[in-house]
Amino acid sequence: MSPLLLAYDGSEGAAHAIRVAAKVLPGAEAIVVNVWEPLGTSASAPDIPGLRGLLLGGLEELDREGEELSAGVAAKGAELANEAGLRAEGVSRRAQRRAWAAILELADERDVPVIVVGRRGLSGPERWLLGSVSSAILQRSERPVLVVPSEP
């Protein structure tokens, strides 16, 4: 069986989703993914001689730090999954567009049987302003999705 794909952002809701997945499918293989979104792109930097290079260099440094942070979050999620009884690896994934798209792309690449995500329980205005990764995955995935609500 292919591994489960567990989306993990470091939140308690995502940790709870990992624990629930481990109860439902004990001993399963899992990929715990943390998605990071880059800040620096050459297209977004102003075309002012000298300033463009300075801005891009600073943004690229922030992106390197973001990638390192994401790898640490993914490793922590894999550790939680392993402690809960899964056989997990952590994966950091750079989002080319949106976080949900990166998760779906990884699901396709690894041919996972199910995607597991937590739900934060955002209100209507918060969801509209911040978006909802779990909702986007649920609406767009061609694979089964287990959406785990936050603990009461």
TIRO-2110 file (N, C-alpha, C; in Angstrom, 1 decimal):
// TIRO-2110
0.8, -1.2, 0.0, N, 1, A
0.0, 0.0, 0.0, CA, 1, A
0.9, 1.2, 0.0, C, 1, A
0.5, 2.2, -0.8, N, 2, A
1.3, 3.5, -0.8, CA, 2, A
1.1, 4.2, 0.5, C, 2, A
2.0, 5.1, 0.8, N, 3, A
1.9, 5.8, 2.1, CA, 3, A
0.7, 6.9, 2.1, C, 3, A
0.2, 7.1, 3.3, N, 4, A
-0.7, 8.2, 3.5, CA, 4, A
0.0, 9.5, 3.3, C, 4, A
-0.7, 10.6, 3.0, N, 5, A
-0.1, 11.9, 3.0, CA, 5, A
-0.8, 12.7, 4.0, C, 5, A
0.1, 13.2, 5.0, N, 6, A
-0.4, 13.9, 6.1, CA, 6, A
0.1, 15.4, 6.0, C, 6, A
-0.8, 16.3, 5.9, N, 7, A
-0.4, 17.7, 5.8, CA, 7, A
-0.2, 18.2, 7.2, C, 7, A
1.0, 18.8, 7.5, N, 8, A
1.3, 19.2, 8.8, CA, 8, A
1.9, 20.6, 8.8, C, 8, A
1.3, 21.5, 9.5, N, 9, A
1.8, 22.9, 9.6, CA, 9, A
2.3, 23.3, 11.0, C, 9, A
2.4, 22.4, 11.8, N, 10, A
2.9, 22.6, 13.2, CA, 10, A
1.8, 23.0, 14.2, C, 10, A
0.6, 23.1, 13.7, N, 11, A
-0.5, 23.5, 14.6, CA, 11, A
-1.0, 22.3, 15.4, C, 11, A
-1.7, 22.5, 16.5, N, 12, A
-2.2, 21.4, 17.3, CA, 12, A
-3.3, 20.7, 16.5, C, 12, A
-4.0, 21.4, 15.7, N, 13, A
-5.0, 20.7, 14.8, CA, 13, A
-4.4, 19.7, 13.9, C, 13, A
-3.3, 20.1, 13.3, N, 14, A
-2.5, 19.2, 12.4, CA, 14, A
-2.0, 18.0, 13.2, C, 14, A
-1.5, 18.2, 14.4, N, 15, A
-1.0, 17.1, 15.3, CA, 15, A
-2.1, 16.2, 15.6, C, 15, A
-3.3, 16.7, 15.9, N, 16, A
-4.4, 15.9, 16.2, CA, 16, A
-4.8, 15.1, 15.0, C, 16, A
-4.8, 15.6, 13.8, N, 17, A
-5.1, 14.9, 12.6, CA, 17, A
-4.1, 13.7, 12.4, C, 17, A
-2.8, 13.9, 12.8, N, 18, A
-1.9, 12.8, 12.7, CA, 18, A
-2.2, 11.7, 13.7, C, 18, A
-2.6, 12.1, 14.9, N, 19, A
-3.0, 11.1, 15.9, CA, 19, A
-4.2, 10.3, 15.5, C, 19, A
-5.2, 11.0, 14.9, N, 20, A
-6.4, 10.3, 14.4, CA, 20, A
-6.0, 9.3, 13.3, C, 20, A
-5.2, 9.8, 12.4, N, 21, A
-4.8, 8.9, 11.3, CA, 21, A
-4.1, 7.6, 11.8, C, 21, A
-3.3, 7.8, 12.8, N, 22, A
-2.6, 6.7, 13.4, CA, 22, A
-3.6, 5.7, 14.1, C, 22, A
-4.6, 6.2, 14.7, N, 23, A
-5.6, 5.3, 15.3, CA, 23, A
-6.4, 4.6, 14.2, C, 23, A
-6.8, 5.3, 13.1, N, 24, A
-7.6, 4.7, 12.1, CA, 24, A
-6.8, 3.7, 11.2, C, 24, A
-5.5, 4.0, 11.0, N, 25, A
-4.7, 3.1, 10.2, CA, 25, A
-3.3, 2.8, 10.9, C, 25, A
-3.4, 2.1, 12.0, N, 26, A
-2.1, 1.9, 12.8, CA, 26, A
-1.1, 1.2, 12.0, C, 26, A
0.2, 1.6, 12.1, N, 27, A
1.3, 1.0, 11.4, CA, 27, A
1.5, 1.4, 10.0, C, 27, A
0.6, 2.2, 9.4, N, 28, A
0.7, 2.6, 8.0, CA, 28, A
1.9, 3.4, 7.7, C, 28, A
2.4, 3.3, 6.5, N, 29, A
3.4, 4.2, 6.1, CA, 29, A
2.8, 5.6, 5.8, C, 29, A
3.6, 6.6, 6.1, N, 30, A
3.0, 8.0, 5.9, CA, 30, A
4.1, 9.0, 5.5, C, 30, A
3.7, 9.9, 4.7, N, 31, A
4.5, 11.1, 4.3, CA, 31, A
3.9, 12.3, 5.1, C, 31, A
4.7, 12.9, 5.9, N, 32, A
4.3, 14.1, 6.6, CA, 32, A
4.9, 15.3, 5.8, C, 32, A
4.0, 16.1, 5.2, N, 33, A
4.5, 17.2, 4.4, CA, 33, A
4.2, 18.6, 5.1, C, 33, A
5.2, 19.4, 5.0, N, 34, A
5.0, 20.8, 5.4, CA, 34, A
5.3, 21.6, 4.2, C, 34, A
4.4, 22.5, 3.8, N, 35, A
4.6, 23.3, 2.6, CA, 35, A
5.0, 24.8, 3.0, C, 35, A
6.0, 25.3, 2.3, N, 36, A
6.4, 26.7, 2.5, CA, 36, A
6.3, 27.4, 1.2, C, 36, A
6.0, 28.7, 1.4, N, 37, A
5.8, 29.6, 0.2, CA, 37, A
6.9, 30.6, 0.2, C, 37, A
7.6, 30.6, -1.0, N, 38, A
8.8, 31.5, -1.1, CA, 38, A
8.4, 32.9, -1.2, C, 38, A
9.2, 33.8, -0.7, N, 39, A
9.0, 35.2, -0.8, CA, 39, A
9.7, 35.8, -2.0, C, 39, A
10.8, 35.4, -2.3, N, 40, A
11.6, 36.0, -3.4, CA, 40, A
11.4, 35.4, -4.7, C, 40, A
11.0, 36.3, -5.6, N, 41, A
10.9, 35.9, -7.1, CA, 41, A
11.5, 37.0, -7.9, C, 41, A
12.2, 36.7, -8.9, N, 42, A
12.8, 37.8, -9.7, CA, 42, A
11.7, 38.6, -10.4, C, 42, A
10.5, 38.1, -10.6, N, 43, A
9.5, 38.8, -11.3, CA, 43, A
8.9, 39.9, -10.4, C, 43, A
8.9, 39.7, -9.1, N, 44, A
8.3, 40.7, -8.2, CA, 44, A
9.3, 41.8, -7.7, C, 44, A
10.5, 41.7, -8.0, N, 45, A
11.5, 42.7, -7.6, CA, 45, A
11.5, 43.9, -8.6, C, 45, A
11.5, 45.1, -8.0, N, 46, A
11.5, 46.3, -8.9, CA, 46, A
12.8, 46.3, -9.8, C, 46, A
12.6, 46.9, -11.0, N, 47, A
13.7, 46.9, -11.9, CA, 47, A
14.5, 48.2, -11.8, C, 47, A
15.1, 48.4, -10.6, N, 48, A
15.9, 49.6, -10.3, CA, 48, A
17.3, 49.2, -10.1, C, 48, A
18.2, 49.6, -10.9, N, 49, A
19.6, 49.2, -10.8, CA, 49, A
20.1, 49.2, -9.4, C, 49, A
20.8, 48.1, -9.0, N, 50, A
21.3, 48.0, -7.6, CA, 50, A
20.3, 47.6, -6.6, C, 50, A
19.1, 48.2, -6.6, N, 51, A
18.1, 47.8, -5.7, CA, 51, A
17.5, 46.4, -5.9, C, 51, A
17.3, 46.1, -7.2, N, 52, A
16.8, 44.8, -7.5, CA, 52, A
17.7, 43.7, -6.9, C, 52, A
19.0, 43.7, -7.1, N, 53, A
19.9, 42.7, -6.6, CA, 53, A
19.9, 42.7, -5.1, C, 53, A
19.8, 43.8, -4.5, N, 54, A
19.8, 43.9, -3.0, CA, 54, A
18.5, 43.2, -2.5, C, 54, A
17.4, 43.6, -3.1, N, 55, A
16.1, 43.0, -2.7, CA, 55, A
16.1, 41.5, -2.9, C, 55, A
16.5, 41.1, -4.1, N, 56, A
16.5, 39.6, -4.4, CA, 56, A
17.4, 38.9, -3.4, C, 56, A
18.6, 39.4, -3.1, N, 57, A
19.5, 38.7, -2.2, CA, 57, A
18.9, 38.6, -0.8, C, 57, A
18.2, 39.6, -0.3, N, 58, A
17.5, 39.5, 1.0, CA, 58, A
16.4, 38.5, 1.0, C, 58, A
15.6, 38.5, -0.1, N, 59, A
14.5, 37.6, -0.2, CA, 59, A
15.0, 36.2, -0.3, C, 59, A
16.0, 36.0, -1.1, N, 60, A
16.6, 34.6, -1.2, CA, 60, A
17.1, 34.1, 0.1, C, 60, A
17.7, 35.0, 0.9, N, 61, A
18.1, 34.5, 2.3, CA, 61, A
16.9, 34.1, 3.1, C, 61, A
15.8, 34.9, 3.1, N, 62, A
14.6, 34.6, 3.8, CA, 62, A
14.0, 33.3, 3.3, C, 62, A
14.1, 33.1, 2.0, N, 63, A
13.6, 31.8, 1.5, CA, 63, A
14.4, 30.6, 2.0, C, 63, A
15.7, 30.8, 2.0, N, 64, A
16.6, 29.7, 2.6, CA, 64, A
16.2, 29.4, 4.0, C, 64, A
15.9, 30.4, 4.8, N, 65, A
15.5, 30.2, 6.2, CA, 65, A
14.1, 29.6, 6.2, C, 65, A
13.2, 30.0, 5.4, N, 66, A
11.9, 29.4, 5.3, CA, 66, A
12.0, 27.9, 5.0, C, 66, A
12.8, 27.6, 4.0, N, 67, A
13.0, 26.2, 3.7, CA, 67, A
13.5, 25.3, 4.8, C, 67, A
14.5, 25.9, 5.6, N, 68, A
15.1, 25.2, 6.7, CA, 68, A
14.0, 25.0, 7.8, C, 68, A
13.3, 26.1, 8.0, N, 69, A
12.2, 26.0, 9.0, CA, 69, A
11.2, 24.9, 8.6, C, 69, A
10.8, 24.9, 7.4, N, 70, A
9.8, 23.9, 6.9, CA, 70, A
10.3, 22.5, 7.1, C, 70, A
11.6, 22.3, 6.8, N, 71, A
12.2, 21.0, 7.0, CA, 71, A
12.1, 20.5, 8.4, C, 71, A
12.3, 21.5, 9.3, N, 72, A
12.2, 21.2, 10.8, CA, 72, A
10.8, 20.9, 11.2, C, 72, A
9.8, 21.6, 10.6, N, 73, A
8.4, 21.3, 10.9, CA, 73, A
8.0, 20.0, 10.4, C, 73, A
8.5, 19.6, 9.2, N, 74, A
8.1, 18.3, 8.6, CA, 74, A
8.8, 17.2, 9.4, C, 74, A
10.0, 17.4, 9.9, N, 75, A
10.7, 16.4, 10.7, CA, 75, A
9.9, 16.2, 12.1, C, 75, A
9.5, 17.3, 12.6, N, 76, A
8.7, 17.3, 13.9, CA, 76, A
7.4, 16.5, 13.7, C, 76, A
6.7, 16.8, 12.5, N, 77, A
5.5, 16.1, 12.2, CA, 77, A
5.7, 14.6, 12.0, C, 77, A
6.8, 14.2, 11.4, N, 78, A
7.2, 12.8, 11.2, CA, 78, A
7.4, 12.1, 12.5, C, 78, A
8.1, 12.9, 13.4, N, 79, A
8.4, 12.4, 14.8, CA, 79, A
7.1, 12.1, 15.5, C, 79, A
6.1, 13.0, 15.4, N, 80, A
4.8, 12.8, 16.0, CA, 80, A
4.1, 11.6, 15.5, C, 80, A
4.2, 11.5, 14.1, N, 81, A
3.5, 10.3, 13.5, CA, 81, A
4.2, 9.0, 13.9, C, 81, A
5.5, 9.0, 14.0, N, 82, A
6.1, 7.8, 14.4, CA, 82, A
5.8, 7.4, 15.8, C, 82, A
5.7, 8.4, 16.7, N, 83, A
5.4, 8.2, 18.1, CA, 83, A
3.9, 7.7, 18.2, C, 83, A
3.1, 8.1, 17.3, N, 84, A
1.7, 7.7, 17.3, CA, 84, A
1.5, 6.3, 16.7, C, 84, A
2.5, 5.7, 16.1, N, 85, A
2.4, 4.3, 15.6, CA, 85, A
2.5, 4.2, 14.1, C, 85, A
2.7, 5.3, 13.4, N, 86, A
2.9, 5.2, 11.9, CA, 86, A
4.3, 5.1, 11.6, C, 86, A
4.7, 4.8, 10.4, N, 87, A
6.0, 4.7, 9.9, CA, 87, A
6.2, 5.9, 8.9, C, 87, A
6.7, 7.0, 9.4, N, 88, A
6.6, 8.2, 8.7, CA, 88, A
7.9, 8.8, 8.3, C, 88, A
7.9, 9.5, 7.2, N, 89, A
9.0, 10.4, 6.8, CA, 89, A
8.5, 11.8, 6.6, C, 89, A
9.4, 12.8, 6.9, N, 90, A
9.0, 14.2, 6.8, CA, 90, A
9.5, 14.7, 5.5, C, 90, A
8.7, 15.5, 4.8, N, 91, A
9.0, 16.1, 3.5, CA, 91, A
8.7, 17.6, 3.6, C, 91, A
9.6, 18.4, 3.2, N, 92, A
9.4, 19.8, 3.0, CA, 92, A
9.1, 20.1, 1.6, C, 92, A
8.1, 20.9, 1.3, N, 93, A
7.7, 21.1, -0.1, CA, 93, A
7.5, 22.6, -0.4, C, 93, A
8.2, 23.1, -1.4, N, 94, A
8.1, 24.5, -1.8, CA, 94, A
6.8, 24.6, -2.7, C, 94, A
6.0, 25.6, -2.3, N, 95, A
4.8, 25.8, -3.1, CA, 95, A
5.1, 26.7, -4.3, C, 95, A
4.8, 26.2, -5.5, N, 96, A
5.0, 27.1, -6.7, CA, 96, A
3.8, 28.0, -6.8, C, 96, A
2.7, 27.6, -6.4, N, 97, A
1.5, 28.5, -6.4, CA, 97, A
0.9, 28.6, -5.0, C, 97, A
0.1, 27.7, -4.6, N, 98, A
-0.6, 27.7, -3.3, CA, 98, A
-0.2, 26.4, -2.6, C, 98, A
-0.4, 26.5, -1.2, N, 99, A
0.0, 25.3, -0.4, CA, 99, A
-0.9, 24.1, -0.8, C, 99, A
-2.2, 24.3, -1.0, N, 100, A
-3.0, 23.2, -1.3, CA, 100, A
-2.6, 22.5, -2.6, C, 100, A
-2.2, 23.3, -3.6, N, 101, A
-1.7, 22.8, -4.9, CA, 101, A
-0.5, 21.9, -4.7, C, 101, A
0.4, 22.4, -3.9, N, 102, A
1.7, 21.6, -3.6, CA, 102, A
1.3, 20.3, -3.0, C, 102, A
0.4, 20.3, -2.1, N, 103, A
0.0, 19.0, -1.4, CA, 103, A
-0.7, 18.1, -2.4, C, 103, A
-1.5, 18.6, -3.3, N, 104, A
-2.1, 17.7, -4.3, CA, 104, A
-1.1, 17.2, -5.3, C, 104, A
-0.1, 18.0, -5.7, N, 105, A
0.9, 17.6, -6.6, CA, 105, A
1.7, 16.4, -6.0, C, 105, A
2.1, 16.6, -4.7, N, 106, A
2.8, 15.5, -4.0, CA, 106, A
2.0, 14.3, -3.9, C, 106, A
0.7, 14.4, -3.7, N, 107, A
-0.2, 13.2, -3.6, CA, 107, A
-0.2, 12.5, -4.9, C, 107, A
-0.2, 13.2, -6.0, N, 108, A
-0.2, 12.6, -7.3, CA, 108, A
1.2, 11.9, -7.6, C, 108, A
2.3, 12.6, -7.3, N, 109, A
3.6, 12.1, -7.5, CA, 109, A
3.8, 10.8, -6.7, C, 109, A
3.4, 10.7, -5.5, N, 110, A
3.6, 9.5, -4.7, CA, 110, A
2.4, 8.5, -4.7, C, 110, A
1.4, 8.9, -5.5, N, 111, A
0.2, 8.0, -5.7, CA, 111, A
-0.4, 7.6, -4.3, C, 111, A
-0.6, 8.5, -3.5, N, 112, A
-1.1, 8.2, -2.1, CA, 112, A
-2.6, 7.8, -2.2, C, 112, A
-3.0, 6.9, -1.3, N, 113, A
-4.4, 6.4, -1.3, CA, 113, A
-5.3, 7.4, -0.6, C, 113, A
-4.8, 8.2, 0.3, N, 114, A
-5.6, 9.2, 1.0, CA, 114, A
-4.8, 10.4, 1.5, C, 114, A
-5.4, 11.5, 1.6, N, 115, A
-4.7, 12.7, 2.1, CA, 115, A
-5.4, 13.0, 3.4, C, 115, A
-4.6, 13.3, 4.5, N, 116, A
-5.2, 13.6, 5.8, CA, 116, A
-4.8, 15.0, 6.1, C, 116, A
-5.8, 15.8, 6.5, N, 117, A
-5.6, 17.2, 6.8, CA, 117, A
-6.4, 17.6, 8.1, C, 117, A
-5.9, 18.5, 8.9, N, 118, A
-6.7, 19.0, 10.0, CA, 118, A
-7.5, 20.2, 9.5, C, 118, A
-8.5, 20.5, 10.4, N, 119, A
-9.4, 21.6, 10.1, CA, 119, A
-9.3, 22.6, 11.3, C, 119, A
-9.0, 23.8, 11.0, N, 120, A
-8.8, 24.8, 12.1, CA, 120, A
-10.1, 25.3, 12.6, C, 120, A
-11.2, 25.2, 11.8, N, 121, A
-12.5, 25.8, 12.2, CA, 121, A
-12.5, 27.3, 12.1, C, 121, A
-12.0, 27.8, 11.0, N, 122, A
-12.0, 29.3, 10.7, CA, 122, A
-13.5, 29.7, 10.5, C, 122, A
-13.8, 30.9, 11.0, N, 123, A
-15.1, 31.5, 10.8, CA, 123, A
-15.2, 32.0, 9.3, C, 123, A
-16.4, 32.3, 8.9, N, 124, A
-16.6, 32.8, 7.5, CA, 124, A
-15.6, 33.9, 7.1, C, 124, A
-15.5, 35.0, 7.8, N, 125, A
-14.6, 36.1, 7.4, CA, 125, A
-13.1, 35.6, 7.5, C, 125, A
-12.7, 34.8, 8.5, N, 126, A
-11.3, 34.4, 8.5, CA, 126, A
-11.0, 33.5, 7.3, C, 126, A
-12.0, 32.6, 7.0, N, 127, A
-11.7, 31.7, 5.9, CA, 127, A
-11.6, 32.5, 4.6, C, 127, A
-12.5, 33.5, 4.4, N, 128, A
-12.4, 34.4, 3.2, CA, 128, A
-11.1, 35.1, 3.1, C, 128, A
-10.6, 35.6, 4.2, N, 129, A
-9.4, 36.4, 4.2, CA, 129, A
-8.1, 35.5, 4.2, C, 129, A
-8.1, 34.4, 4.9, N, 130, A
-6.9, 33.6, 5.1, CA, 130, A
-6.9, 32.4, 4.1, C, 130, A
-8.1, 32.0, 3.7, N, 131, A
-8.2, 30.8, 2.9, CA, 131, A
-8.3, 29.6, 3.8, C, 131, A
-8.5, 28.4, 3.2, N, 132, A
-8.6, 27.2, 4.0, CA, 132, A
-7.9, 26.1, 3.1, C, 132, A
-6.8, 25.7, 3.5, N, 133, A
-6.1, 24.6, 2.8, CA, 133, A
-7.0, 23.3, 2.8, C, 133, A
-7.5, 23.0, 3.9, N, 134, A
-8.3, 21.8, 4.0, CA, 134, A
-9.5, 21.9, 3.0, C, 134, A
-10.2, 23.0, 3.0, N, 135, A
-11.3, 23.2, 2.1, CA, 135, A
-10.9, 23.1, 0.6, C, 135, A
-9.8, 23.7, 0.3, N, 136, A
-9.3, 23.7, -1.1, CA, 136, A
-8.9, 22.3, -1.5, C, 136, A
-8.3, 21.5, -0.6, N, 137, A
-7.9, 20.2, -1.0, CA, 137, A
-9.2, 19.3, -1.1, C, 137, A
-10.1, 19.5, -0.2, N, 138, A
-11.4, 18.7, -0.3, CA, 138, A
-12.1, 19.0, -1.6, C, 138, A
-12.1, 20.2, -2.0, N, 139, A
-12.9, 20.6, -3.2, CA, 139, A
-12.2, 20.2, -4.5, C, 139, A
-10.8, 20.1, -4.5, N, 140, A
-10.1, 19.8, -5.7, CA, 140, A
-9.5, 18.4, -5.9, C, 140, A
-9.4, 17.7, -4.8, N, 141, A
-8.7, 16.4, -4.8, CA, 141, A
-9.6, 15.4, -5.6, C, 141, A
-8.9, 14.5, -6.3, N, 142, A
-9.5, 13.4, -7.0, CA, 142, A
-9.3, 12.1, -6.1, C, 142, A
-8.6, 12.3, -5.0, N, 143, A
-8.3, 11.2, -4.1, CA, 143, A
-9.2, 11.4, -2.8, C, 143, A
-9.4, 10.3, -2.1, N, 144, A
-10.1, 10.5, -0.8, CA, 144, A
-9.3, 11.4, 0.1, C, 144, A
-10.1, 12.2, 0.9, N, 145, A
-9.5, 13.2, 1.8, CA, 145, A
-10.2, 12.9, 3.2, C, 145, A
-9.3, 12.8, 4.2, N, 146, A
-9.8, 12.7, 5.6, CA, 146, A
-9.6, 14.0, 6.2, C, 146, A
-10.6, 14.8, 6.5, N, 147, A
-10.5, 16.1, 7.2, CA, 147, A
-10.9, 15.8, 8.6, C, 147, A
-9.9, 16.1, 9.5, N, 148, A
-10.1, 15.8, 11.0, CA, 148, A
-10.4, 17.2, 11.6, C, 148, A
-11.5, 17.3, 12.3, N, 149, A
-11.8, 18.6, 13.0, CA, 149, A
-10.9, 18.7, 14.2, C, 149, A
-10.8, 19.9, 14.6, N, 150, A
-10.0, 20.2, 15.8, CA, 150, A
-10.6, 19.5, 17.0, C, 150, A
-9.8, 19.3, 18.0, N, 151, A
-10.3, 18.7, 19.3, CA, 151, A
-11.3, 19.7, 19.9, C, 151, A
-12.3, 19.1, 20.5, N, 152, A
-13.3, 20.0, 21.2, CA, 152, A
-12.7, 20.7, 22.4, C, 152, A
END
